[in-house]
Amino acid sequence: MSKKKAFVLRIDPEKMEMLEKWASDEFRSANGQIEWIIDQALRKSGRWKSG
C-alpha cells in the first residue's frame, strides 16, 4: 500500500455537505471523493499519466 500524505483542508460547510452527498451517491467516503476529483483533474490537464 502506498503512503498517503495527510493535510488539513479548510472548506465551506455548504460545499462539504454537497461533497459528502456526492460521495455517498457514488459509494465513496468524502476523502475518496476528493481523491477521485483530484485524480480526474490531473488526468484531464495532462499532468498525471498512470502506468
Secondary structure, 3 states (H helix, E strand, C coil): CCCCCCCCCCCCHHHHHHHHHHHHHCCCCHHHHHHHHHHHHHHHHCCCCCC
